[in-house]
Amino acid sequence: MIVVTGATGNVGRTLVPLLAERGEDVVAVSRRERPEGLAAGVRHARADVGSSAAMRPVLDSADAFFILLGGELNGFGEPPEALVGAALDAGVKRIVLLSSQINATRPEAPSHGRLRAFEAAVRGSGADFTVLRPGGFASNALAWAESVRGGRTVHAPFGDVALPVVDPADIAEVAAVALCEEGHAGATYELTGPEAVSPRRQTEVIARALGEDVAFVELSRAQARARMAQFMPEEVVDGTLDILGVPLPAERQVGFDVERVLGRRARPFGDWVARSLSAFR
């Protein structure tokens, strides 16, 4: 049995059906009622991954566990050892943790201290573990969906700074392999897209897919900070803007772990746009 947290998010909603297609017994965990469209045969558990007590009955008899910390859980909560310990007590032998590339490139970043603690807990658990460290998600472009729908405009800072954003579907496929197949214990995979693509270029890709012009309006750092501060903690805002505006060489670099694990090239940004186009119409 494989327990998947964050089952309704950008990664989880692809990972759950991938595991079901492999014939795995899957328990999809979310904090809400059973989501629509969940694959037949997939069990749903309503639980908060931030509560080890709530997760204990969900994890009972599980063999593998996919850990994704949602939103506020990246900043506070129980010690990571509480959740990892609950998994071990339940009999989990394999853990896959969705972490972040920032833990490699900026190991002192205050915004990711919680994820670093989870990495340490997983590595020290004694279970077979795999850590996934993706860079920026292609799906972050959904932040522009409303302005594209309403005014065919994208507002973003650092218009010509290119980063190799990764398709969440590729993260899900790598996670499925690590959860189901041998040969990935102890591995840390840095997951990127196949090419660096700037916000201005992303806008062009969206426009081409829509078949309509989409204007790009470049925000100053201060303007972007004010917008992001409405829904992100202050330390996360500043760290994010540092990466978007002055990325380190390692953050600009295209990685090949997606290809190593899956045996194919990572999906380009345009593939994600084609699958997500309804959000921008």
C-alpha positions in Angstrom: 0.0 0.0 0.0 1.2 3.5 -0.9 0.0 6.6 1.0 0.2 9.8 -1.0 -0.1 13.2 0.8 -1.0 16.3 -1.2 -3.1 14.1 -3.4 -5.1 17.0 -4.9 -2.2 19.3 -5.7 -0.2 19.8 -8.9 2.0 16.7 -8.3 -0.3 14.5 -6.3 -3.2 14.6 -8.7 -0.9 13.1 -11.4 0.9 10.8 -9.1 -2.2 9.0 -7.7 -3.5 7.8 -11.1 0.0 6.8 -12.2 0.3 4.6 -9.2 -3.2 3.2 -9.7 -2.3 2.4 -13.3 0.7 0.4 -12.0 -1.8 -1.7 -10.0 -0.7 -0.3 -6.7 -3.1 -0.1 -3.7 -3.2 3.7 -3.2 -4.5 5.9 -0.4 -4.9 9.5 -1.5 -4.7 11.9 1.5 -6.2 15.4 1.5 -7.7 17.7 4.1 -11.0 17.9 2.2 -13.7 15.4 1.2 -12.9 12.9 -1.5 -12.1 14.9 -4.6 -14.0 14.5 -7.8 -12.4 12.4 -10.5 -10.3 10.2 -8.2 -9.4 7.0 -10.0 -11.6 4.0 -9.5 -10.2 1.7 -6.8 -8.2 4.5 -5.1 -9.1 5.0 -1.5 -9.3 8.4 0.0 -8.4 9.5 3.5 -9.3 12.9 4.9 -6.4 13.8 7.2 -3.9 16.5 7.9 -0.3 15.6 7.2 0.7 18.1 9.8 -0.8 15.8 12.5 1.1 12.6 13.2 -1.9 11.4 15.3 -4.3 11.9 12.4 -1.9 10.2 10.0 -1.3 7.0 12.1 -4.5 5.2 11.1 -4.0 6.3 7.5 -0.5 4.8 7.4 -1.4 1.5 9.1 0.0 -1.3 7.0 1.5 1.0 4.4 4.6 -0.1 2.6 5.6 3.3 1.0 4.8 6.9 1.8 5.0 10.1 -0.3 5.4 13.2 1.8 4.4 16.6 0.4 4.1 19.5 2.8 1.4 21.9 1.8 1.6 25.7 2.3 1.8 26.7 5.9 3.3 23.3 7.0 6.5 24.4 5.3 6.8 27.0 8.0 5.8 25.4 11.3 4.2 22.4 13.0 5.2 19.2 14.8 8.9 18.1 14.6 9.4 16.1 11.4 10.4 13.1 13.4 6.7 12.8 14.6 5.4 12.1 11.1 8.4 10.0 10.1 8.1 8.0 13.3 4.4 7.4 12.8 5.3 6.0 9.3 8.0 3.7 10.7 5.6 2.5 13.5 3.1 1.6 10.8 5.6 -0.5 8.9 6.5 1.9 6.1 9.7 0.7 4.4 10.1 3.4 1.7 9.7 7.1 1.9 9.8 9.7 -0.9 10.0 13.3 0.1 9.2 16.2 -2.1 11.7 18.9 -1.1 13.3 21.7 -3.1 16.3 22.6 -5.1 16.9 25.5 -2.8 18.1 23.1 -0.1 21.1 22.3 -2.4 21.7 25.8 -3.8 20.9 27.9 -0.8 21.3 25.6 2.2 20.9 28.5 4.7 17.8 30.0 3.3 15.4 30.6 6.2 12.4 30.0 4.0 13.3 26.3 3.6 14.5 25.4 7.1 11.4 23.2 7.7 12.1 21.2 4.5 15.7 20.8 5.5 14.6 19.4 8.8 12.3 16.9 7.0 15.1 15.9 4.8 17.3 15.2 7.8 14.5 13.2 9.5 13.9 11.1 6.4 17.6 10.5 5.8 18.0 9.4 9.4 14.9 7.2 9.6 16.5 3.9 8.6 13.9 3.5 5.8 14.7 3.4 2.1 14.3 7.0 1.1 14.4 9.2 -2.0 14.5 13.0 -1.9 13.2 14.9 -4.8 14.5 18.5 -5.2 12.6 20.3 -8.0 13.4 23.8 -9.2 10.6 26.2 -10.0 7.3 24.6 -11.2 5.9 25.3 -14.6 2.6 25.5 -12.9 3.6 28.7 -11.1 2.5 30.4 -14.3 -1.1 29.8 -13.1 -0.5 33.0 -11.0 -1.0 34.8 -14.3 -4.2 33.0 -15.3 -6.6 35.6 -14.1 -4.9 38.5 -15.8 -4.5 36.5 -19.0 -8.2 35.6 -19.0 -9.3 39.1 -18.1 -6.9 41.3 -20.1 -4.5 39.1 -22.1 -1.7 40.4 -20.0 1.1 38.9 -17.8 2.6 41.0 -15.0 5.9 39.6 -13.6 9.3 40.8 -12.5 12.7 40.0 -14.1 11.2 39.4 -17.6 14.4 38.2 -19.2 15.8 36.0 -16.4 15.5 32.4 -17.6 15.1 29.4 -15.3 14.6 25.7 -16.3 11.1 25.3 -14.7 9.9 21.7 -14.3 6.6 20.2 -15.3 4.8 18.8 -12.2 3.9 15.8 -14.2 7.6 14.9 -14.5 7.9 15.2 -10.8 5.0 12.9 -10.3 6.5 10.3 -12.8 9.8 10.3 -11.0 8.0 9.9 -7.7 6.1 7.0 -9.0 9.3 5.2 -10.1 11.0 5.9 -6.7 7.9 4.6 -4.8 7.5 1.4 -6.9 10.9 0.4 -8.2 14.2 -0.7 -6.8 17.4 1.2 -7.3 16.5 4.6 -5.9 17.1 4.2 -2.1 19.4 6.9 -0.8 19.1 9.0 -4.0 18.6 12.7 -4.2 17.2 13.9 -7.5 17.3 17.5 -8.7 14.5 17.9 -11.2 14.3 20.7 -13.8 12.9 21.3 -17.2 14.9 20.7 -20.4 15.7 24.4 -21.0 15.8 27.7 -19.2 12.8 29.9 -20.1 12.2 33.5 -19.0 8.8 35.0 -18.0 8.7 36.9 -21.2 9.3 33.7 -23.2 6.7 31.9 -21.1 4.2 34.6 -22.0 5.0 34.1 -25.7 4.4 30.3 -25.3 1.0 31.0 -23.7 0.1 33.5 -26.4 0.9 31.0 -29.2 -1.1 28.3 -27.6 -4.1 30.6 -27.2 -3.7 32.0 -30.7 -3.9 35.5 -29.4 -1.6 38.3 -28.4 -0.7 38.4 -24.7 1.2 41.5 -23.4 4.1 41.2 -21.0 4.3 44.0 -18.4 7.5 43.9 -16.3 7.1 44.6 -12.6 9.8 46.2 -10.5 11.1 44.1 -7.6 9.2 46.4 -5.2 5.9 46.0 -7.1 6.3 42.2 -7.2 7.2 42.1 -3.5 4.0 44.0 -2.6 1.9 41.6 -4.7 3.5 38.4 -3.3 3.4 39.7 0.3 -0.4 39.5 0.2 -0.3 35.7 0.2 3.3 34.6 1.2 5.4 35.0 4.4 7.9 37.8 4.2 11.0 35.6 4.3 9.6 33.4 1.5 8.9 36.5 -0.6 12.4 37.8 -0.4 14.0 34.4 -1.0 11.7 33.8 -4.0 12.6 37.2 -5.5 16.3 36.5 -5.0 16.0 33.3 -7.0 13.8 34.8 -9.7 16.0 37.9 -10.1 19.5 36.9 -9.3 19.6 33.1 -9.6 22.8 31.3 -8.8 24.5 29.4 -11.7 23.2 26.1 -10.3 19.7 27.4 -10.4 20.0 28.3 -14.0 21.5 25.0 -15.0 19.4 22.3 -16.7 19.6 19.0 -14.9 19.3 15.5 -16.3 17.8 13.5 -13.4 14.4 13.4 -15.0 15.9 11.8 -18.0 18.1 9.5 -16.0 15.1 8.2 -14.0 12.5 8.1 -16.8 14.6 7.4 -19.8 13.2 10.4 -21.7 13.8 14.1 -21.9 12.0 16.3 -19.5 8.8 18.0 -20.8 9.2 21.5 -22.1 7.1 24.4 -20.7 4.9 24.3 -23.8 3.7 20.8 -22.9 2.4 22.0 -19.5 0.7 25.0 -21.2 -1.1 22.8 -23.7 -2.5 20.6 -20.9 -3.4 23.7 -18.8 -4.7 26.0 -21.5 -8.3 26.1 -20.2 -7.0 28.1 -17.2 -5.9 30.9 -19.5 -8.9 31.0 -21.8 
